[in-house]
Amino acid sequence: MFEEVNQLDNFVLVGQQKLENKQYDSLSSMIHNLNSDFNRKSAFADFDRTFLSLFPTFVENFNSLLQPNDKFALENKDALNSTLRIFALIRLGITESEQISEILGYSVNTVYNYRVRTRNKAVDPANFEKNIRKIGL
């Protein structure tokens, strides 16, 4: 929460400077980016709530596939973190890193790195993603 307040304060400060310096195109771009970021956060929140209502034990089942010291805990029971959101999409059958990156707004390399790091923490790395796709069946 404090992070968002600080970001908003910074946005207002920079926005005022751009307005005073007549940097209208740059200010317009800032507003567009803020709106896109807000829409993405809202879409993520909607996705997380919907996904967790369809798969209420997803996080618990996901954690059962990982080594004991590598389990994930949610800060908010209704919101997935980036790693869990990537694997939620995999659970839904979206398995290509390119598609996942487009949906989440991450680079393909970032998605790949999340997948590899998490797979390396699995009890059974060779079958990890196959087991993810079985959650809730």
Order of alpha helices (4+ residues) and beta strands (2+ residues): alpha-alpha-alpha-alpha-alpha-alpha-alpha
